[in-house]
Structures are given as structure tokens and as C-alpha cells.
């Protein structure tokens, strides 16, 4: 994926600074470190964005934006990674997080009935909340840390590969 292609979809700093809804954080948006695509900024954005995505809380995007500012990660990437948990994937991801939390706390996991209703969820909420949050935090931390390491390793591998290719090209030119 090229940087030019990615930058077509990322809003510019100037466009976000002039948005009315983001006026309160205009001074944050001036920071150039939030907009560059480097190994460190992409790894930080993945760490923050994926951790925030695993949390069953409202305003995950705000948490990702504040985390990107704190970790010096790429702001648009961090906020967009939160959409890993969208309305289609959210039930599956949060059920997995609940099962992990129930396993860690040694709670008997509740089975999903044939027909889920809001009344069933409201009735079971006291039994679901603690394992869901524990599982979400643990899965979020594991996903965040592993994504950080993977991004840094893959980025480094790609740089080393491009250096080797350049060295081979130089050797071929010198041999001619």
C-alpha cells in the first residue's frame, strides 16, 4: 500500500482544524507528529487504536485520539482502527472477549439462547459485565502489544529488503 494512496483517504490537518466540532482540540491538531507515517507513529497508532477498539465503551474514537496524542501515533490511523469493532463485528468480538474474561475469572460462561432479546441481555447484565470488561482489557492489551511488535518487525523487514535490492542493483550496474 503506497503512502499516496493512503493519503487520499486521510483528511488533511487543515481540513480538520477548520471543522467546527473539533475546534476545542485545534492546538492538538497542529502537532506534525500526529500526521506522519513512520515506523514509530504507525506502531503507536496500532497500539492505541486496537486497544480502544476492544473496549466496550462509548466514544472509542475519542479515546483513540487522546491515546494517539499521548503515544505520538498517527492520529487518522489510530482513530480508523477503532472501526474494527463496527456494528457487524461487535457482537462476535465482544462475545469472544466475554468468553476470555469468564475463562480468566473462572466464571461459568453463559450460553447464548436461540433468540437473543434486549430483555435477556438486561437480565443477564450483572453476570456479563465483569467478565466482559476483564476479557476486553486482556484481549486489548495482547492485541495492542502484538500489533506494535508486528508493525515494527514488518516495517524493519521491508526496509532491510529494499536496502538489499538497492545493493543488488548497484552491484549489477558496477559489473556492466
KEVEXFI-574672 format. One line per field, with one value per atom (N, C-alpha, C, O): y, z, x; atom name; residue number from 0. Coordinates in steps of 0.2 Angstrom, whole numbers. Example, Ala and Ser with C-alpha at 12.3 -4.5 7.8 and 13.67 -1.06 7.14 Angstrom:
% residues 2
c2 -28 / -22 / -16 / -17 / -11 / -5 / 0 / 6
c3 39 / 39 / 39 / 42 / 35 / 36 / 39 / 40
c1 66 / 62 / 66 / 71 / 64 / 68 / 64 / 67
site N / CA / C / O / N / CA / C / O
pos 0 / 0 / 0 / 0 / 1 / 1 / 1 / 1
//
This chain:
% residues 176
c2 -6 / 0 / 6 / 7 / 11 / 16 / 22 / 22 / 26 / 32 / 37 / 40 / 38 / 42 / 39 / 43 / 33 / 30 / 31 / 33 / 30 / 31 / 38 / 39 / 42 / 49 / 52 / 58 / 49 / 51 / 51 / 55 / 46 / 44 / 48 / 48 / 50 / 53 / 60 / 64 / 63 / 70 / 74 / 72 / 80 / 84 / 88 / 89 / 90 / 94 / 100 / 102 / 104 / 110 / 109 / 113 / 103 / 102 / 101 / 103 / 97 / 95 / 101 / 102 / 106 / 112 / 117 / 120 / 117 / 121 / 118 / 121 / 112 / 108 / 111 / 112 / 113 / 116 / 111 / 114 / 105 / 100 / 99 / 97 / 100 / 99 / 105 / 105 / 111 / 117 / 117 / 120 / 113 / 113 / 109 / 111 / 106 / 102 / 105 / 101 / 111 / 114 / 114 / 112 / 115 / 115 / 109 / 108 / 103 / 97 / 95 / 92 / 97 / 95 / 99 / 97 / 104 / 107 / 103 / 104 / 98 / 94 / 89 / 85 / 91 / 87 / 79 / 75 / 78 / 70 / 66 / 60 / 69 / 65 / 64 / 60 / 67 / 66 / 62 / 60 / 61 / 57 / 50 / 47 / 46 / 39 / 36 / 35 / 35 / 32 / 26 / 24 / 22 / 16 / 17 / 13 / 22 / 23 / 25 / 23 / 30 / 33 / 28 / 28 / 23 / 18 / 13 / 11 / 11 / 6 / 9 / 5 / 15 / 18 / 19 / 18 / 20 / 21 / 14 / 14 / 9 / 2 / 0 / -3 / 2 / 0 / 3 / 0 / 10 / 14 / 12 / 11 / 12 / 10 / 3 / 3 / -2 / -8 / -9 / -13 / -6 / -7 / -4 / -6 / 2 / 6 / 2 / 2 / -1 / -5 / -11 / -13 / -14 / -19 / -18 / -22 / -11 / -9 / -8 / -5 / -11 / -10 / -4 / -4 / 2 / 9 / 13 / 12 / 18 / 23 / 28 / 28 / 31 / 36 / 33 / 36 / 27 / 24 / 28 / 28 / 32 / 36 / 42 / 44 / 44 / 50 / 47 / 50 / 41 / 38 / 36 / 37 / 34 / 33 / 39 / 39 / 45 / 51 / 54 / 56 / 53 / 55 / 51 / 53 / 44 / 40 / 41 / 40 / 43 / 44 / 50 / 51 / 55 / 61 / 59 / 62 / 55 / 53 / 49 / 49 / 44 / 40 / 42 / 38 / 48 / 51 / 46 / 46 / 44 / 39 / 43 / 49 / 40 / 43 / 44 / 39 / 50 / 51 / 48 / 44 / 49 / 46 / 38 / 35 / 35 / 28 / 26 / 21 / 29 / 27 / 27 / 22 / 32 / 33 / 28 / 26 / 27 / 22 / 15 / 11 / 13 / 6 / 5 / -1 / 10 / 8 / 5 / 1 / 6 / 4 / -4 / -7 / -7 / -14 / -17 / -22 / -14 / -16 / -11 / -6 / -13 / -10 / -14 / -19 / -11 / -15 / -22 / -26 / -24 / -31 / -35 / -41 / -33 / -37 / -37 / -41 / -31 / -30 / -36 / -38 / -39 / -45 / -51 / -54 / -52 / -58 / -56 / -60 / -50 / -48 / -48 / -50 / -45 / -44 / -51 / -52 / -55 / -62 / -66 / -69 / -65 / -68 / -65 / -69 / -58 / -55 / -58 / -59 / -58 / -61 / -68 / -70 / -72 / -79 / -79 / -83 / -75 / -75 / -72 / -75 / -67 / -65 / -70 / -71 / -74 / -79 / -84 / -87 / -86 / -91 / -89 / -93 / -82 / -80 / -79 / -81 / -78 / -77 / -83 / -84 / -88 / -95 / -94 / -98 / -90 / -90 / -95 / -96 / -97 / -101 / -97 / -92 / -98 / -94 / -95 / -101 / -90 / -90 / -92 / -89 / -97 / -98 / -94 / -91 / -92 / -88 / -92 / -97 / -89 / -93 / -92 / -89 / -96 / -96 / -89 / -87 / -86 / -79 / -74 / -74 / -70 / -65 / -59 / -57 / -57 / -51 / -46 / -48 / -40 / -35 / -36 / -34 / -39 / -41 / -46 / -46 / -51 / -56 / -53 / -55 / -49 / -45 / -41 / -41 / -37 / -33 / -38 / -36 / -43 / -48 / -51 / -52 / -52 / -55 / -51 / -53 / -44 / -39 / -39 / -38 / -41 / -41 / -47 / -47 / -52 / -58 / -57 / -60 / -53 / -52 / -46 / -47 / -41 / -35 / -37 / -35 / -40 / -41 / -45 / -43 / -51 / -55 / -51 / -52 / -47 / -44 / -39 / -38 / -35 / -30 / -32 / -30 / -38 / -41 / -44 / -43 / -47 / -50 / -45 / -46 / -40 / -34 / -31 / -30 / -30 / -27 / -31 / -29 / -38 / -43 / -44 / -43 / -45 / -45 / -39 / -39 / -33 / -27 / -26 / -24 / -28 / -27 / -32 / -30 / -38 / -43 / -41 / -41 / -38 / -36 / -30 / -30 / -25 / -19 / -21 / -18 / -25 / -26 / -30 / -29 / -35 / -39 / -35 / -36 / -31 / -27 / -22 / -21 / -19 / -15 / -18 / -16 / -24 / -28 / -30 / -30 / -32 / -35 / -29 / -30 / -23 / -17 / -15 / -14 / -15 / -13 / -18 / -17 / -25 / -30 / -30 / -31 / -30 / -29 / -23 / -24 / -18 / -11 / -12 / -10 / -15 / -16 / -21 / -20 / -26 / -31 / -28 / -29 / -24 / -21 / -16 / -15 / -12 / -8 / -12 / -10 / -17 / -21 / -24 / -24 / -26 / -29 / -24 / -26 / -18 / -13 / -11 / -9 / -11 / -9 / -15 / -13 / -21 / -27 / -26 / -27 / -24 / -24 / -18 / -19 / -12 / -7 / -9 / -7 / -13 / -15 / -20 / -19 / -24 / -29 / -25 / -26 / -20 / -16 / -12 / -11 / -9 / -6 / -11 / -9 / -17 / -22 / -23 / -24 / -24 / -26 / -20 / -21 / -14 / -8 / -8 / -6 / -9 / -9 / -15 / -14 / -21 / -26 / -25 / -28 / -21 / -19 / -16 / -14
c3 0 / 0 / 0 / 4 / -5 / -5 / -1 / 1 / 1 / 5 / 1 / 5 / -5 / -9 / -9 / -8 / -10 / -10 / -3 / -2 / 2 / 9 / 11 / 14 / 8 / 10 / 6 / 8 / 1 / -2 / 2 / 2 / 7 / 11 / 18 / 22 / 20 / 26 / 26 / 21 / 30 / 30 / 31 / 35 / 28 / 29 / 36 / 39 / 39 / 45 / 45 / 49 / 39 / 38 / 38 / 41 / 35 / 35 / 42 / 43 / 46 / 52 / 57 / 61 / 56 / 60 / 59 / 64 / 53 / 52 / 53 / 52 / 55 / 57 / 64 / 68 / 64 / 70 / 76 / 81 / 75 / 80 / 83 / 89 / 80 / 83 / 85 / 86 / 85 / 87 / 94 / 95 / 98 / 105 / 105 / 110 / 100 / 100 / 95 / 92 / 92 / 87 / 88 / 84 / 95 / 97 / 96 / 95 / 97 / 96 / 89 / 88 / 85 / 78 / 74 / 69 / 78 / 75 / 75 / 72 / 79 / 80 / 74 / 72 / 71 / 65 / 66 / 61 / 72 / 74 / 73 / 72 / 73 / 73 / 66 / 65 / 61 / 54 / 50 / 44 / 52 / 48 / 49 / 53 / 43 / 43 / 44 / 39 / 50 / 52 / 55 / 57 / 56 / 60 / 67 / 69 / 70 / 77 / 77 / 82 / 73 / 73 / 71 / 74 / 66 / 64 / 70 / 71 / 73 / 78 / 84 / 87 / 86 / 91 / 90 / 94 / 83 / 81 / 82 / 84 / 80 / 80 / 87 / 89 / 92 / 99 / 102 / 105 / 101 / 104 / 101 / 104 / 94 / 90 / 92 / 93 / 92 / 93 / 100 / 102 / 105 / 112 / 113 / 116 / 110 / 111 / 107 / 110 / 102 / 98 / 102 / 102 / 107 / 110 / 117 / 120 / 119 / 125 / 123 / 118 / 127 / 126 / 129 / 134 / 126 / 129 / 124 / 118 / 125 / 120 / 119 / 123 / 114 / 112 / 112 / 114 / 108 / 107 / 103 / 104 / 98 / 94 / 98 / 96 / 103 / 107 / 111 / 111 / 114 / 117 / 113 / 115 / 107 / 102 / 100 / 99 / 99 / 98 / 103 / 102 / 109 / 115 / 116 / 117 / 115 / 115 / 110 / 111 / 104 / 98 / 100 / 99 / 103 / 105 / 111 / 111 / 116 / 121 / 119 / 121 / 114 / 112 / 105 / 103 / 103 / 97 / 91 / 87 / 91 / 85 / 80 / 81 / 74 / 68 / 70 / 71 / 70 / 73 / 68 / 71 / 62 / 57 / 58 / 57 / 58 / 58 / 64 / 65 / 70 / 76 / 77 / 79 / 75 / 75 / 70 / 72 / 65 / 60 / 62 / 60 / 66 / 68 / 73 / 74 / 76 / 81 / 77 / 81 / 71 / 67 / 66 / 62 / 69 / 68 / 72 / 70 / 77 / 80 / 78 / 81 / 72 / 69 / 71 / 74 / 69 / 71 / 69 / 72 / 64 / 61 / 65 / 66 / 67 / 71 / 78 / 82 / 81 / 88 / 92 / 97 / 90 / 94 / 94 / 100 / 89 / 89 / 93 / 97 / 92 / 96 / 103 / 107 / 105 / 112 / 116 / 122 / 112 / 114 / 116 / 121 / 111 / 112 / 118 / 122 / 119 / 125 / 131 / 136 / 131 / 137 / 139 / 145 / 134 / 135 / 138 / 142 / 135 / 138 / 145 / 150 / 147 / 154 / 158 / 164 / 156 / 160 / 161 / 167 / 156 / 157 / 162 / 167 / 162 / 166 / 174 / 178 / 174 / 181 / 184 / 189 / 180 / 181 / 183 / 187 / 179 / 179 / 175 / 169 / 176 / 171 / 166 / 167 / 160 / 154 / 153 / 152 / 152 / 150 / 142 / 138 / 141 / 134 / 131 / 134 / 125 / 121 / 119 / 116 / 121 / 119 / 112 / 108 / 109 / 102 / 100 / 94 / 104 / 102 / 107 / 113 / 105 / 110 / 110 / 104 / 115 / 116 / 121 / 124 / 120 / 125 / 132 / 137 / 133 / 140 / 143 / 149 / 139 / 141 / 143 / 148 / 138 / 140 / 146 / 150 / 147 / 153 / 159 / 164 / 159 / 164 / 166 / 172 / 161 / 162 / 163 / 164 / 163 / 163 / 169 / 168 / 175 / 181 / 180 / 183 / 177 / 176 / 170 / 170 / 166 / 160 / 160 / 157 / 164 / 164 / 166 / 163 / 172 / 174 / 170 / 168 / 168 / 163 / 156 / 153 / 154 / 148 / 148 / 144 / 153 / 154 / 155 / 153 / 159 / 161 / 154 / 152 / 151 / 144 / 139 / 135 / 139 / 134 / 135 / 131 / 142 / 143 / 142 / 139 / 143 / 142 / 135 / 132 / 131 / 124 / 120 / 116 / 123 / 120 / 121 / 117 / 127 / 129 / 124 / 122 / 124 / 120 / 112 / 109 / 110 / 103 / 102 / 97 / 106 / 106 / 106 / 102 / 111 / 111 / 105 / 102 / 103 / 97 / 91 / 87 / 90 / 84 / 84 / 78 / 89 / 90 / 87 / 83 / 90 / 88 / 81 / 78 / 79 / 72 / 67 / 62 / 68 / 64 / 64 / 58 / 69 / 70 / 66 / 62 / 67 / 63 / 56 / 52 / 54 / 47 / 43 / 38 / 47 / 44 / 43 / 38 / 48 / 48 / 43 / 39 / 42 / 37 / 30 / 25 / 29 / 22 / 21 / 15 / 26 / 24 / 23 / 18 / 26 / 25 / 18 / 15 / 16 / 10 / 4 / -1 / 5 / 0 / 0 / -6 / 5 / 5 / 1 / -3 / 2 / -1 / -9 / -13 / -11 / -18 / -21 / -26 / -17 / -20 / -20 / -25 / -15 / -16 / -22 / -25 / -23 / -29 / -35 / -40 / -36 / -42 / -43 / -48 / -37 / -38 / -40 / -44 / -38 / -40 / -47 / -51 / -49 / -56 / -61 / -66 / -59 / -63 / -63 / -68 / -57 / -57 / -61 / -64 / -62 / -66 / -73 / -77 / -75 / -83 / -85 / -91
c1 4 / 0 / 4 / 9 / 3 / 8 / 5 / -1 / 10 / 8 / 3 / -1 / 4 / 0 / -7 / -12 / -8 / -15 / -18 / -24 / -14 / -17 / -19 / -24 / -15 / -16 / -22 / -24 / -24 / -30 / -36 / -41 / -36 / -42 / -41 / -46 / -35 / -34 / -35 / -33 / -40 / -41 / -35 / -31 / -34 / -28 / -29 / -35 / -23 / -23 / -27 / -31 / -27 / -30 / -38 / -42 / -40 / -47 / -50 / -56 / -46 / -49 / -48 / -52 / -44 / -43 / -49 / -51 / -52 / -57 / -64 / -69 / -64 / -70 / -73 / -69 / -79 / -82 / -82 / -81 / -84 / -84 / -77 / -77 / -72 / -65 / -62 / -56 / -65 / -62 / -59 / -54 / -61 / -59 / -52 / -48 / -50 / -44 / -39 / -35 / -40 / -36 / -29 / -25 / -27 / -20 / -17 / -11 / -20 / -18 / -16 / -11 / -21 / -20 / -14 / -12 / -11 / -5 / 1 / 6 / 1 / 7 / 8 / 4 / 14 / 15 / 17 / 16 / 18 / 20 / 13 / 14 / 8 / 1 / -1 / -5 / 3 / 1 / 6 / 5 / 12 / 17 / 16 / 13 / 19 / 18 / 25 / 29 / 27 / 34 / 33 / 27 / 38 / 38 / 35 / 30 / 37 / 35 / 28 / 24 / 26 / 19 / 14 / 9 / 16 / 11 / 10 / 5 / 16 / 16 / 12 / 8 / 13 / 9 / 2 / -3 / 0 / -7 / -10 / -16 / -7 / -10 / -11 / -16 / -6 / -7 / -13 / -17 / -13 / -19 / -26 / -31 / -26 / -32 / -35 / -41 / -31 / -33 / -35 / -40 / -32 / -34 / -40 / -45 / -41 / -48 / -53 / -59 / -52 / -57 / -60 / -66 / -56 / -58 / -62 / -65 / -62 / -66 / -73 / -75 / -78 / -85 / -87 / -91 / -85 / -87 / -89 / -87 / -93 / -94 / -88 / -84 / -88 / -83 / -76 / -71 / -76 / -69 / -65 / -58 / -67 / -63 / -60 / -54 / -63 / -60 / -55 / -49 / -56 / -50 / -44 / -38 / -45 / -40 / -36 / -30 / -40 / -37 / -33 / -27 / -35 / -31 / -25 / -20 / -26 / -20 / -15 / -9 / -17 / -13 / -9 / -3 / -12 / -8 / -3 / 3 / -5 / 0 / 5 / 11 / 4 / 9 / 13 / 17 / 11 / 14 / 13 / 17 / 7 / 5 / 1 / -1 / 0 / -3 / -11 / -14 / -13 / -20 / -25 / -30 / -25 / -30 / -30 / -36 / -24 / -24 / -27 / -30 / -25 / -27 / -35 / -38 / -38 / -45 / -48 / -54 / -46 / -49 / -49 / -53 / -43 / -43 / -48 / -50 / -51 / -57 / -63 / -66 / -63 / -69 / -68 / -72 / -63 / -63 / -69 / -72 / -71 / -77 / -83 / -84 / -86 / -91 / -98 / -97 / -103 / -109 / -110 / -114 / -106 / -107 / -102 / -104 / -96 / -91 / -92 / -89 / -95 / -95 / -98 / -95 / -104 / -106 / -101 / -100 / -98 / -93 / -87 / -85 / -84 / -78 / -80 / -76 / -85 / -87 / -89 / -88 / -92 / -93 / -87 / -86 / -82 / -75 / -72 / -69 / -72 / -69 / -73 / -69 / -79 / -83 / -81 / -80 / -80 / -78 / -71 / -69 / -66 / -59 / -60 / -56 / -64 / -64 / -67 / -65 / -72 / -75 / -70 / -70 / -66 / -61 / -56 / -54 / -54 / -49 / -51 / -47 / -57 / -60 / -63 / -66 / -63 / -66 / -73 / -76 / -77 / -84 / -87 / -84 / -93 / -96 / -99 / -103 / -97 / -99 / -106 / -108 / -110 / -117 / -118 / -114 / -122 / -123 / -128 / -133 / -127 / -132 / -138 / -138 / -144 / -150 / -151 / -148 / -156 / -158 / -160 / -159 / -164 / -167 / -165 / -167 / -160 / -157 / -162 / -164 / -164 / -168 / -165 / -160 / -167 / -164 / -166 / -162 / -172 / -174 / -169 / -167 / -167 / -162 / -155 / -152 / -153 / -147 / -147 / -143 / -153 / -154 / -154 / -151 / -157 / -157 / -151 / -149 / -147 / -140 / -134 / -129 / -136 / -130 / -126 / -120 / -129 / -125 / -120 / -114 / -121 / -117 / -112 / -107 / -113 / -109 / -104 / -99 / -105 / -101 / -94 / -89 / -93 / -86 / -82 / -76 / -84 / -80 / -79 / -74 / -84 / -83 / -78 / -74 / -78 / -73 / -66 / -61 / -65 / -59 / -56 / -50 / -60 / -58 / -57 / -52 / -60 / -59 / -52 / -48 / -51 / -44 / -39 / -33 / -39 / -34 / -33 / -27 / -38 / -38 / -35 / -31 / -37 / -35 / -28 / -24 / -25 / -18 / -14 / -9 / -16 / -12 / -12 / -7 / -18 / -18 / -14 / -11 / -14 / -11 / -3 / 1 / -1 / 6 / 9 / 14 / 5 / 7 / 7 / 11 / 2 / 2 / 8 / 11 / 10 / 15 / 22 / 26 / 23 / 29 / 29 / 34 / 23 / 22 / 24 / 27 / 21 / 22 / 29 / 32 / 32 / 39 / 44 / 48 / 42 / 46 / 45 / 50 / 39 / 37 / 40 / 43 / 40 / 42 / 50 / 53 / 53 / 60 / 62 / 67 / 59 / 60 / 59 / 64 / 54 / 53 / 59 / 61 / 61 / 67 / 73 / 77 / 75 / 81 / 80 / 85 / 74 / 73 / 74 / 78 / 72 / 73 / 81 / 83 / 84 / 91 / 95 / 100 / 93 / 96 / 95 / 100 / 89 / 88 / 92 / 94 / 92 / 97 / 104 / 107 / 106 / 113 / 114 / 119 / 109 / 110 / 110 / 114 / 106 / 105 / 112 / 115 / 115 / 121 / 127 / 131 / 127 / 132 / 131 / 136 / 125 / 124 / 126 / 129 / 125 / 127 / 135 / 138 / 138 / 145 / 148 / 154 / 145 / 148 / 147 / 150 / 143 / 142 / 148 / 148
site N / CA / C / O / N / CA / C / O / N / CA / C / O / N / CA / C / O / N / CA / C / O / N / CA / C / O / N / CA / C / O / N / CA / C / O / N / CA / C / O / N / CA / C / O / N / CA / C / O / N / CA / C / O / N / CA / C / O / N / CA / C / O / N / CA / C / O / N / CA / C / O / N / CA / C / O / N / CA / C / O / N / CA / C / O / N / CA / C / O / N / CA / C / O / N / CA / C / O / N / CA / C / O / N / CA / C / O / N / CA / C / O / N / CA / C / O / N / CA / C / O / N / CA / C / O / N / CA / C / O / N / CA / C / O / N / CA / C / O / N / CA / C / O / N / CA / C / O / N / CA / C / O / N / CA / C / O / N / CA / C / O / N / CA / C / O / N / CA / C / O / N / CA / C / O / N / CA / C / O / N / CA / C / O / N / CA / C / O / N / CA / C / O / N / CA / C / O / N / CA / C / O / N / CA / C / O / N / CA / C / O / N / CA / C / O / N / CA / C / O / N / CA / C / O / N / CA / C / O / N / CA / C / O / N / CA / C / O / N / CA / C / O / N / CA / C / O / N / CA / C / O / N / CA / C / O / N / CA / C / O / N / CA / C / O / N / CA / C / O / N / CA / C / O / N / CA / C / O / N / CA / C / O / N / CA / C / O / N / CA / C / O / N / CA / C / O / N / CA / C / O / N / CA / C / O / N / CA / C / O / N / CA / C / O / N / CA / C / O / N / CA / C / O / N / CA / C / O / N / CA / C / O / N / CA / C / O / N / CA / C / O / N / CA / C / O / N / CA / C / O / N / CA / C / O / N / CA / C / O / N / CA / C / O / N / CA / C / O / N / CA / C / O / N / CA / C / O / N / CA / C / O / N / CA / C / O / N / CA / C / O / N / CA / C / O / N / CA / C / O / N / CA / C / O / N / CA / C / O / N / CA / C / O / N / CA / C / O / N / CA / C / O / N / CA / C / O / N / CA / C / O / N / CA / C / O / N / CA / C / O / N / CA / C / O / N / CA / C / O / N / CA / C / O / N / CA / C / O / N / CA / C / O / N / CA / C / O / N / CA / C / O / N / CA / C / O / N / CA / C / O / N / CA / C / O / N / CA / C / O / N / CA / C / O / N / CA / C / O / N / CA / C / O / N / CA / C / O / N / CA / C / O / N / CA / C / O / N / CA / C / O / N / CA / C / O / N / CA / C / O / N / CA / C / O / N / CA / C / O / N / CA / C / O / N / CA / C / O / N / CA / C / O / N / CA / C / O / N / CA / C / O / N / CA / C / O / N / CA / C / O / N / CA / C / O / N / CA / C / O / N / CA / C / O / N / CA / C / O / N / CA / C / O / N / CA / C / O / N / CA / C / O / N / CA / C / O / N / CA / C / O / N / CA / C / O / N / CA / C / O / N / CA / C / O / N / CA / C / O / N / CA / C / O / N / CA / C / O / N / CA / C / O / N / CA / C / O / N / CA / C / O / N / CA / C / O / N / CA / C / O / N / CA / C / O / N / CA / C / O / N / CA / C / O / N / CA / C / O / N / CA / C / O / N / CA / C / O / N / CA / C / O / N / CA / C / O / N / CA / C / O / N / CA / C / O / N / CA / C / O / N / CA / C / O / N / CA / C / O / N / CA / C / O / N / CA / C / O / N / CA / C / O / N / CA / C / O / N / CA / C / O / N / CA / C / O / N / CA / C / O / N / CA / C / O / N / CA / C / O / N / CA / C / O / N / CA / C / O / N / CA / C / O / N / CA / C / O / N / CA / C / O / N / CA / C / O / N / CA / C / O
pos 0 / 0 / 0 / 0 / 1 / 1 / 1 / 1 / 2 / 2 / 2 / 2 / 3 / 3 / 3 / 3 / 4 / 4 / 4 / 4 / 5 / 5 / 5 / 5 / 6 / 6 / 6 / 6 / 7 / 7 / 7 / 7 / 8 / 8 / 8 / 8 / 9 / 9 / 9 / 9 / 10 / 10 / 10 / 10 / 11 / 11 / 11 / 11 / 12 / 12 / 12 / 12 / 13 / 13 / 13 / 13 / 14 / 14 / 14 / 14 / 15 / 15 / 15 / 15 / 16 / 16 / 16 / 16 / 17 / 17 / 17 / 17 / 18 / 18 / 18 / 18 / 19 / 19 / 19 / 19 / 20 / 20 / 20 / 20 / 21 / 21 / 21 / 21 / 22 / 22 / 22 / 22 / 23 / 23 / 23 / 23 / 24 / 24 / 24 / 24 / 25 / 25 / 25 / 25 / 26 / 26 / 26 / 26 / 27 / 27 / 27 / 27 / 28 / 28 / 28 / 28 / 29 / 29 / 29 / 29 / 30 / 30 / 30 / 30 / 31 / 31 / 31 / 31 / 32 / 32 / 32 / 32 / 33 / 33 / 33 / 33 / 34 / 34 / 34 / 34 / 35 / 35 / 35 / 35 / 36 / 36 / 36 / 36 / 37 / 37 / 37 / 37 / 38 / 38 / 38 / 38 / 39 / 39 / 39 / 39 / 40 / 40 / 40 / 40 / 41 / 41 / 41 / 41 / 42 / 42 / 42 / 42 / 43 / 43 / 43 / 43 / 44 / 44 / 44 / 44 / 45 / 45 / 45 / 45 / 46 / 46 / 46 / 46 / 47 / 47 / 47 / 47 / 48 / 48 / 48 / 48 / 49 / 49 / 49 / 49 / 50 / 50 / 50 / 50 / 51 / 51 / 51 / 51 / 52 / 52 / 52 / 52 / 53 / 53 / 53 / 53 / 54 / 54 / 54 / 54 / 55 / 55 / 55 / 55 / 56 / 56 / 56 / 56 / 57 / 57 / 57 / 57 / 58 / 58 / 58 / 58 / 59 / 59 / 59 / 59 / 60 / 60 / 60 / 60 / 61 / 61 / 61 / 61 / 62 / 62 / 62 / 62 / 63 / 63 / 63 / 63 / 64 / 64 / 64 / 64 / 65 / 65 / 65 / 65 / 66 / 66 / 66 / 66 / 67 / 67 / 67 / 67 / 68 / 68 / 68 / 68 / 69 / 69 / 69 / 69 / 70 / 70 / 70 / 70 / 71 / 71 / 71 / 71 / 72 / 72 / 72 / 72 / 73 / 73 / 73 / 73 / 74 / 74 / 74 / 74 / 75 / 75 / 75 / 75 / 76 / 76 / 76 / 76 / 77 / 77 / 77 / 77 / 78 / 78 / 78 / 78 / 79 / 79 / 79 / 79 / 80 / 80 / 80 / 80 / 81 / 81 / 81 / 81 / 82 / 82 / 82 / 82 / 83 / 83 / 83 / 83 / 84 / 84 / 84 / 84 / 85 / 85 / 85 / 85 / 86 / 86 / 86 / 86 / 87 / 87 / 87 / 87 / 88 / 88 / 88 / 88 / 89 / 89 / 89 / 89 / 90 / 90 / 90 / 90 / 91 / 91 / 91 / 91 / 92 / 92 / 92 / 92 / 93 / 93 / 93 / 93 / 94 / 94 / 94 / 94 / 95 / 95 / 95 / 95 / 96 / 96 / 96 / 96 / 97 / 97 / 97 / 97 / 98 / 98 / 98 / 98 / 99 / 99 / 99 / 99 / 100 / 100 / 100 / 100 / 101 / 101 / 101 / 101 / 102 / 102 / 102 / 102 / 103 / 103 / 103 / 103 / 104 / 104 / 104 / 104 / 105 / 105 / 105 / 105 / 106 / 106 / 106 / 106 / 107 / 107 / 107 / 107 / 108 / 108 / 108 / 108 / 109 / 109 / 109 / 109 / 110 / 110 / 110 / 110 / 111 / 111 / 111 / 111 / 112 / 112 / 112 / 112 / 113 / 113 / 113 / 113 / 114 / 114 / 114 / 114 / 115 / 115 / 115 / 115 / 116 / 116 / 116 / 116 / 117 / 117 / 117 / 117 / 118 / 118 / 118 / 118 / 119 / 119 / 119 / 119 / 120 / 120 / 120 / 120 / 121 / 121 / 121 / 121 / 122 / 122 / 122 / 122 / 123 / 123 / 123 / 123 / 124 / 124 / 124 / 124 / 125 / 125 / 125 / 125 / 126 / 126 / 126 / 126 / 127 / 127 / 127 / 127 / 128 / 128 / 128 / 128 / 129 / 129 / 129 / 129 / 130 / 130 / 130 / 130 / 131 / 131 / 131 / 131 / 132 / 132 / 132 / 132 / 133 / 133 / 133 / 133 / 134 / 134 / 134 / 134 / 135 / 135 / 135 / 135 / 136 / 136 / 136 / 136 / 137 / 137 / 137 / 137 / 138 / 138 / 138 / 138 / 139 / 139 / 139 / 139 / 140 / 140 / 140 / 140 / 141 / 141 / 141 / 141 / 142 / 142 / 142 / 142 / 143 / 143 / 143 / 143 / 144 / 144 / 144 / 144 / 145 / 145 / 145 / 145 / 146 / 146 / 146 / 146 / 147 / 147 / 147 / 147 / 148 / 148 / 148 / 148 / 149 / 149 / 149 / 149 / 150 / 150 / 150 / 150 / 151 / 151 / 151 / 151 / 152 / 152 / 152 / 152 / 153 / 153 / 153 / 153 / 154 / 154 / 154 / 154 / 155 / 155 / 155 / 155 / 156 / 156 / 156 / 156 / 157 / 157 / 157 / 157 / 158 / 158 / 158 / 158 / 159 / 159 / 159 / 159 / 160 / 160 / 160 / 160 / 161 / 161 / 161 / 161 / 162 / 162 / 162 / 162 / 163 / 163 / 163 / 163 / 164 / 164 / 164 / 164 / 165 / 165 / 165 / 165 / 166 / 166 / 166 / 166 / 167 / 167 / 167 / 167 / 168 / 168 / 168 / 168 / 169 / 169 / 169 / 169 / 170 / 170 / 170 / 170 / 171 / 171 / 171 / 171 / 172 / 172 / 172 / 172 / 173 / 173 / 173 / 173 / 174 / 174 / 174 / 174 / 175 / 175 / 175 / 175
//
